[in-house]
Amino acid sequence: MRRNAKRGQVETRGGRSLLRTIAGFAAGALALLGATAFAPAADAEDAASSPHVAIAARLAGDESRVRLVLDFEREPDFELHYLENPYRAVIDLPETVFVFPEGSLQQRGLVKSIRYGNSGNARARMVFEFAAPVKMELAEAGTEAEGAIHRMVFDITIIEQEDFSAEVSGSDWPEFVDEDRAEAATPPGDTLKIVVDAGHGGIDGGAEGPAGSMEKDITLAFAESLKAALEEKDGIRVAMTRTDDSFLSLSARVRRARDEAADLLISLHADSIAVRSLRGATVYTLSDKASDAVAQSLVDQENREDAIVGVSLENAPEDIAAILVDLARTETRVFSTGLAQQVITSFEGQVRLINNPLRHAGFRVLQAPDVPSVLVEMGYLSNREDEKLLNDEEWRENTAQLLAQSVENYRETILAGRR
C-alpha cells in the first residue's frame, strides 16, 4: 500500500524547535475543540503545513488477529512497508508529533513490539514486529468527533510465509541517495580530530534494560561525557555524530566521520544479549568474520537496524570484504587495533571487562576505509548490574576519563611512530 507522502522539514522529538512542536500540538488541540471552524484561511494553511499530531493509539486482539486504531488531528499520507527476519511492518508517515501516552501501545497477541518516532529524511515511522507472517490492511479510515479527528483502523492477520515474502519484495521503499564521498582524511599531525558516535537514536532506541533504560539515552549521555573529557586534552578536537535524540543511519555515521576528516571514530554502545549473566566492557574492530558467537550476535543486531529506514543489507558481506581490501592497503586496521588495545589497557583494573575483551566483527559503522575506528560496548543493558553502572553519573564520568586517556596514549605511541 502506498500513498504519496508530503515531505516537510523534520527533526527529532528532542531536537525539534519548541515553538514548532507547540504549534503542532496546539493545532491538534484546537481541532479537538472544534476551534478550526472559526480560524481564518491563513491559519488553515498554516495548520496544513504544520506537523501532524498523533492523538491516540490502541491495540486489541490475540495471537491470530489484532486491530490497530490510530487517531490523528488531520489525515496523514502514509506508506506501508514490510520486512522479514524478524517479521515487521512499517508505517511511514510525514512529520508527526506523537502525543499519546507511551503506554498506549503495548505488546499484544501477534504484536511482539512497537517503536515509533523520528526516522530522518523528513519522516516519522511506526515499526511493528510480529510473531508470525502477517498482512496489515487499512480496514477503515474517516473522521470522528464531527470531523475533529481522523481515525485509521488497521486489521492485522496471519498469512502464509510465501505471501509475506511477496509483500516484502513488493515494498516500495523510498530511495536514499548517499552524499558524495568526502576527500580521504590526511594523516594526523599533532592535533587529533575525534568523531564520537552515540549509537542508535530517534526511532531506533537500541537495547532496553530490565529497569527500562534505553540504549540511545545511555550512549548519548556517555558521548557527551567523553567529548568533555577529550576536550580537556591538548591537541584534541571532537565532533559528535548526533547531539540529540535523532535517527542517523549507519552509513551516515561513517560519512560524518569522513566528512570531518576524522583521525579516529569511537562508536559507543550498550547492547542486550541473550546471556543475561554476561557483563562488562568489550572493544570491537572491523573484520569480515566475527571473532566469536557473541560478536556475530551483536553485529547482526546492530546492522539490522538500518532496515528500519529501508537501507538494503543484501550486499553487506561483499561491502565489508571490499573495504577490507582497502584496509589491507593502508594502516587503518593496524591503527584501529592499536587504539582498541589502548582502551583495554586503560580499562584494566578500573572498568570491568568481559573475557577476551578485544574482539572483531563486521559492524557497518566501522567501515570507513581511511578512519581508524573502534566500537566500545560499555556494558550490557541485559544485565541488571551493568544497567545500574551505565546509569551512574560518577561511573560514566570516570569511564569517560579513562577512555579519553586511552586516546591520548594512542596518540603518543601509535601516531608518534607515524611522523
C-alpha positions as CSV (number, residue, x, y, z in Angstrom):
1,M,0.0,0.0,0.0
2,R,1.4,3.4,-0.9
3,R,0.1,6.9,-0.6
4,N,2.1,9.9,-1.8
5,A,3.5,11.5,1.3
6,K,4.0,15.2,1.7
7,R,7.7,15.9,2.5
8,G,8.4,18.6,5.1
9,Q,11.3,19.5,7.4
10,V,11.6,17.2,10.4
11,E,14.0,17.0,13.3
12,T,13.8,14.8,16.4
13,R,11.3,15.0,19.2
14,G,14.1,16.1,21.4
15,G,15.8,18.4,19.0
16,R,12.7,19.9,17.3
17,S,12.1,23.6,17.7
18,L,10.0,24.1,20.8
19,L,7.8,26.7,19.0
20,R,7.1,24.3,16.1
21,T,6.2,21.4,18.5
22,I,3.9,23.7,20.5
23,A,2.3,24.9,17.3
24,G,1.7,21.4,16.0
25,F,0.2,20.3,19.4
26,A,-1.9,23.5,19.5
27,A,-3.3,22.8,16.0
28,G,-4.4,19.3,17.2
29,A,-5.9,20.7,20.4
30,L,-7.9,23.4,18.5
31,A,-9.2,20.8,16.2
32,L,-10.4,18.7,19.0
33,L,-12.2,21.7,20.5
34,G,-13.8,22.5,17.1
35,A,-12.0,25.8,17.1
36,T,-10.8,25.4,13.5
37,A,-14.2,26.4,12.2
38,F,-13.5,29.9,13.4
39,A,-9.9,30.1,12.1
40,P,-9.2,32.4,9.1
41,A,-8.0,30.9,5.8
42,A,-4.4,31.9,6.5
43,D,-4.5,29.9,9.8
44,A,-5.9,26.9,7.9
45,E,-2.9,27.0,5.5
46,D,-0.5,27.2,8.5
47,A,-2.2,24.2,10.1
48,A,-1.8,22.2,6.9
49,S,1.9,22.8,6.8
50,S,2.5,22.1,10.5
51,P,3.5,18.7,11.8
52,H,0.8,16.1,12.0
53,V,-0.3,15.1,15.6
54,A,-1.0,11.5,16.6
55,I,-3.5,12.0,19.4
56,A,-4.4,8.4,20.4
57,A,-3.4,4.8,19.7
58,R,-4.6,1.4,20.8
59,L,-4.3,-2.3,20.1
60,A,-6.8,-5.1,20.6
61,G,-6.7,-8.8,19.6
62,D,-5.0,-12.1,20.2
63,E,-2.4,-14.5,18.6
64,S,-4.3,-14.8,15.4
65,R,-5.7,-11.3,14.7
66,V,-5.1,-7.8,16.0
67,R,-6.7,-4.5,15.4
68,L,-4.7,-1.2,15.5
69,V,-6.5,2.1,15.9
70,L,-4.7,5.4,15.3
71,D,-6.2,8.9,15.7
72,F,-4.7,12.0,14.1
73,E,-5.8,15.6,14.2
74,R,-5.9,15.5,10.4
75,E,-5.4,12.9,7.7
76,P,-1.8,11.9,7.0
77,D,-0.5,10.5,3.8
78,F,1.4,7.2,4.6
79,E,3.3,4.3,3.1
80,L,3.2,0.7,4.4
81,H,6.3,-1.5,4.0
82,Y,7.2,-5.0,5.2
83,L,10.5,-6.5,6.4
84,E,11.4,-10.0,7.5
85,N,13.9,-11.7,9.8
86,P,12.1,-10.7,12.0
87,Y,8.6,-10.2,10.7
88,R,7.9,-6.4,10.7
89,A,5.6,-3.8,9.1
90,V,6.5,-0.1,8.9
91,I,4.0,2.7,8.6
92,D,5.9,5.6,7.1
93,L,4.4,9.0,8.0
94,P,5.1,12.7,7.3
95,E,6.4,14.8,10.1
96,T,4.4,13.8,13.1
97,V,4.3,14.6,16.8
98,F,3.2,11.6,18.9
99,V,1.3,13.0,21.9
100,F,-0.5,9.8,23.1
101,P,0.8,8.2,26.3
102,E,3.8,5.9,25.9
103,G,1.8,3.1,27.4
104,S,-0.9,3.2,24.8
105,L,0.8,0.7,22.5
106,Q,2.0,-2.4,24.3
107,Q,2.8,-6.0,23.2
108,R,-0.4,-7.8,22.5
109,G,-1.1,-11.1,20.7
110,L,0.6,-11.2,17.3
111,V,2.4,-7.9,18.0
112,K,5.7,-8.5,19.8
113,S,6.9,-4.9,20.0
114,I,6.2,-1.4,18.7
115,R,8.6,1.5,18.1
116,Y,7.7,5.0,16.8
117,G,9.4,8.4,16.3
118,N,11.6,10.4,14.0
119,S,13.3,8.4,11.2
120,G,15.2,11.2,9.5
121,N,14.7,12.4,5.9
122,A,11.7,14.5,6.9
123,R,9.7,11.5,8.0
124,A,8.4,9.7,11.1
125,R,7.8,6.0,11.4
126,M,5.9,3.3,13.4
127,V,7.6,-0.1,13.4
128,F,5.6,-3.2,14.4
129,E,7.3,-6.6,15.0
130,F,5.1,-9.7,14.8
131,A,5.3,-13.3,16.0
132,A,4.3,-14.6,12.5
133,P,4.0,-13.5,8.9
134,V,1.0,-11.1,8.7
135,K,-0.9,-8.8,6.4
136,M,-1.6,-5.3,7.7
137,E,-4.6,-3.8,5.9
138,L,-6.3,-0.4,6.3
139,A,-9.8,-1.6,7.2
140,E,-11.4,1.8,8.0
141,A,-10.4,5.5,7.5
142,G,-12.6,8.5,8.2
143,T,-13.4,11.4,10.5
144,E,-14.8,11.2,14.0
145,A,-16.0,13.8,16.6
146,E,-17.6,15.9,13.9
147,G,-14.5,16.0,11.7
148,A,-12.1,16.9,14.5
149,I,-10.3,13.5,14.5
150,H,-9.1,11.4,11.5
151,R,-9.2,7.8,12.5
152,M,-7.3,4.9,10.8
153,V,-8.1,1.3,11.6
154,F,-5.7,-1.5,10.6
155,D,-6.5,-5.2,10.7
156,I,-3.5,-7.5,11.2
157,T,-4.0,-11.1,10.3
158,I,-1.7,-14.1,9.8
159,I,-0.8,-15.1,6.2
160,E,1.3,-17.7,4.6
161,Q,5.1,-17.3,4.6
162,E,5.3,-17.1,0.8
163,D,2.6,-14.4,0.7
164,F,4.5,-12.4,3.3
165,S,7.8,-12.7,1.3
166,A,5.9,-11.4,-1.7
167,E,4.8,-8.3,0.4
168,V,8.5,-7.8,1.4
169,S,9.6,-8.0,-2.2
170,G,6.9,-5.6,-3.2
171,S,7.5,-3.0,-0.6
172,D,8.4,0.3,-2.3
173,W,11.0,1.9,-0.1
174,P,12.0,5.5,-0.8
175,E,15.4,5.9,-2.4
176,F,18.2,7.1,-0.2
177,V,21.0,8.7,-2.1
178,D,24.3,8.8,-0.5
179,E,26.1,12.2,-0.4
180,D,29.3,12.5,-2.4
181,R,32.1,10.9,-0.5
182,A,34.4,13.4,1.2
183,E,38.1,13.5,0.3
184,A,40.2,11.0,2.2
185,A,41.4,12.1,5.5
186,T,45.0,13.3,5.6
187,P,47.4,11.7,8.1
188,P,47.1,13.3,11.5
189,G,49.6,15.7,12.8
190,D,49.9,17.0,16.3
191,T,46.2,17.7,16.5
192,L,43.9,14.7,16.6
193,K,40.3,15.0,15.3
194,I,38.0,12.5,17.1
195,V,34.4,11.7,16.0
196,V,32.3,10.3,18.9
197,D,29.4,8.3,17.7
198,A,26.5,7.8,20.2
199,G,24.8,4.6,19.0
200,H,21.2,4.5,18.0
201,G,18.7,7.4,18.4
202,G,15.3,8.6,17.3
203,I,13.0,5.7,16.3
204,D,15.9,3.3,16.8
205,G,16.0,3.1,20.6
206,G,18.5,0.2,20.7
207,A,18.5,-2.2,23.6
208,E,16.3,-1.8,26.7
209,G,17.4,-2.8,30.2
210,P,15.3,-4.6,32.8
211,A,14.7,-1.3,34.5
212,G,13.6,0.4,31.3
213,S,16.9,2.2,30.4
214,M,17.2,2.9,26.6
215,E,20.5,2.3,24.9
216,K,20.1,5.5,22.8
217,D,19.9,7.6,26.0
218,I,22.8,5.8,27.6
219,T,25.1,6.3,24.6
220,L,24.2,10.0,24.2
221,A,24.9,10.7,27.9
222,F,28.3,8.9,27.7
223,A,29.2,10.6,24.4
224,E,28.7,14.0,26.0
225,S,30.9,13.0,28.9
226,L,33.6,11.6,26.6
227,K,33.5,14.7,24.5
228,A,34.1,16.9,27.6
229,A,36.9,14.6,28.8
230,L,38.6,14.6,25.4
231,E,38.4,18.4,25.1
232,E,40.4,18.7,28.3
233,K,43.4,17.2,26.5
234,D,45.7,19.5,24.5
235,G,45.6,18.9,20.7
236,I,42.4,17.1,20.5
237,R,39.3,18.3,18.6
238,V,35.9,16.5,18.9
239,A,32.8,16.2,16.8
240,M,29.7,14.1,17.5
241,T,27.6,12.2,15.0
242,R,24.5,13.2,16.9
243,T,23.8,15.6,19.8
244,D,20.1,14.9,20.4
245,D,17.6,12.1,20.1
246,S,17.8,11.9,16.3
247,F,18.0,8.9,13.9
248,L,21.1,8.5,11.9
249,S,21.8,5.6,9.5
250,L,25.0,3.6,9.9
251,S,26.3,4.7,6.6
252,A,25.5,8.4,7.5
253,R,27.6,7.9,10.7
254,V,30.5,6.7,8.5
255,R,30.1,9.6,6.1
256,R,30.1,12.0,9.1
257,A,33.5,10.7,10.2
258,R,34.9,11.0,6.7
259,D,33.4,14.5,6.1
260,E,35.0,15.6,9.4
261,A,38.4,14.3,8.1
262,A,38.5,12.4,11.4
263,D,41.6,10.7,12.7
264,L,39.6,8.4,14.9
265,L,35.9,7.2,15.2
266,I,34.7,5.9,18.5
267,S,31.3,4.4,18.4
268,L,29.6,3.8,21.8
269,H,27.0,1.1,22.5
270,A,25.4,-0.8,25.4
271,D,23.7,-3.7,23.8
272,S,21.5,-6.5,25.1
273,I,22.4,-10.2,24.8
274,A,20.6,-13.5,25.5
275,V,23.2,-14.5,28.1
276,R,21.9,-12.3,31.0
277,S,24.9,-13.1,33.2
278,L,27.3,-11.6,30.7
279,R,28.6,-8.2,31.8
280,G,31.5,-5.8,31.3
281,A,33.1,-3.8,28.5
282,T,34.2,-5.0,25.1
283,V,36.1,-3.3,22.3
284,Y,35.5,-4.2,18.7
285,T,37.4,-3.6,15.5
286,L,36.3,-4.3,11.9
287,S,36.6,-7.8,10.3
288,D,34.8,-9.7,7.6
289,K,34.3,-12.5,10.0
290,A,33.2,-12.3,13.6
291,S,35.7,-13.4,16.2
292,D,33.0,-15.4,18.2
293,A,29.3,-16.1,18.5
294,V,28.7,-13.1,20.8
295,A,30.3,-10.8,18.3
296,Q,28.3,-12.2,15.5
297,S,25.0,-11.9,17.5
298,L,25.8,-8.2,18.2
299,V,26.8,-7.3,14.7
300,D,23.6,-8.9,13.3
301,Q,21.6,-6.9,15.8
302,E,23.3,-3.6,15.1
303,N,23.5,-3.9,11.3
304,R,19.8,-4.9,11.0
305,E,18.7,-1.6,12.4
306,D,19.3,0.2,9.1
307,A,16.4,-1.9,7.7
308,I,14.0,0.3,9.7
309,V,14.5,3.0,7.1
310,G,14.8,0.8,4.1
311,V,18.6,0.6,3.7
312,S,19.4,-2.7,1.9
313,L,21.8,-5.0,3.7
314,E,21.9,-7.6,1.0
315,N,25.4,-6.8,-0.1
316,A,26.8,-6.1,3.4
317,P,29.2,-9.1,3.4
318,E,30.6,-8.1,0.0
319,D,30.8,-4.4,1.0
320,I,32.8,-5.4,4.1
321,A,35.1,-7.6,2.1
322,A,35.8,-4.8,-0.4
323,I,36.5,-2.4,2.4
324,L,38.9,-4.9,4.0
325,V,40.8,-4.9,0.7
326,D,41.3,-1.1,1.2
327,L,42.2,-1.7,4.8
328,A,44.9,-4.1,3.8
329,R,46.5,-1.4,1.6
330,T,46.6,1.1,4.4
331,E,47.5,1.3,8.0
332,T,43.9,1.7,9.1
333,R,43.4,-1.7,10.5
334,V,46.7,-1.5,12.4
335,F,45.8,1.8,14.0
336,S,42.2,0.6,14.8
337,T,43.7,-2.4,16.7
338,G,46.3,-0.1,18.4
339,L,43.5,2.2,19.7
340,A,41.5,-0.8,20.8
341,Q,44.4,-2.2,22.8
342,Q,45.0,1.2,24.4
343,V,41.3,1.3,25.5
344,I,41.6,-2.1,27.1
345,T,44.8,-1.2,28.8
346,S,43.2,1.9,30.3
347,F,40.2,0.0,31.5
348,E,42.0,-2.9,33.1
349,G,41.6,-2.8,36.8
350,Q,39.3,0.2,36.6
351,V,36.3,-0.9,34.4
352,R,35.0,-4.5,34.4
353,L,35.9,-6.2,31.1
354,I,34.5,-9.4,29.6
355,N,36.8,-12.4,28.9
356,N,38.9,-11.7,25.8
357,P,37.7,-8.1,25.6
358,L,39.4,-7.3,22.2
359,R,37.1,-8.8,19.6
360,H,36.2,-8.1,15.9
361,A,33.1,-8.3,13.6
362,G,31.6,-6.7,10.6
363,F,30.0,-3.7,12.1
364,R,28.9,-1.3,9.4
365,V,29.7,1.8,11.5
366,L,33.4,0.8,11.4
367,Q,33.7,0.6,7.6
368,A,35.4,3.9,6.8
369,P,38.5,2.7,5.0
370,D,40.6,5.6,6.0
371,V,39.4,6.3,9.5
372,P,40.7,4.1,12.3
373,S,37.5,3.0,14.2
374,V,36.5,1.1,17.3
375,L,33.2,0.2,18.7
376,V,33.1,0.2,22.5
377,E,30.5,-1.8,24.3
378,M,30.4,-0.1,27.7
379,G,28.4,-2.9,29.2
380,Y,25.3,-4.9,28.6
381,L,21.8,-3.5,29.3
382,S,20.6,-7.1,29.5
383,N,22.5,-7.4,32.8
384,R,20.9,-5.6,35.8
385,E,24.3,-4.7,37.4
386,D,25.6,-3.3,34.2
387,E,22.4,-1.3,33.7
388,K,22.9,0.3,37.2
389,L,26.5,1.3,36.3
390,L,25.6,2.7,32.9
391,N,23.1,5.0,34.6
392,D,25.5,6.0,37.3
393,E,26.9,9.5,36.6
394,E,30.1,9.0,38.6
395,W,30.9,5.8,36.8
396,R,30.1,7.4,33.5
397,E,32.5,10.4,34.2
398,N,35.3,8.1,35.4
399,T,35.0,5.8,32.5
400,A,34.9,8.6,30.0
401,Q,38.1,10.0,31.6
402,L,39.8,6.5,31.2
403,L,38.6,6.3,27.5
404,A,39.9,9.8,26.9
405,Q,43.3,8.9,28.4
406,S,43.5,5.8,26.1
407,V,43.1,8.2,23.1
408,E,45.9,10.4,24.4
409,N,48.1,7.3,25.0
410,Y,47.3,6.2,21.4
411,R,48.4,9.5,20.0
412,E,51.7,9.4,21.9
413,T,52.6,5.8,20.9
414,I,51.0,4.8,17.6
415,L,50.9,8.2,16.0
416,A,54.3,9.2,17.2
417,G,55.8,6.4,15.2
418,R,54.0,7.6,12.1
419,R,55.7,11.0,12.0
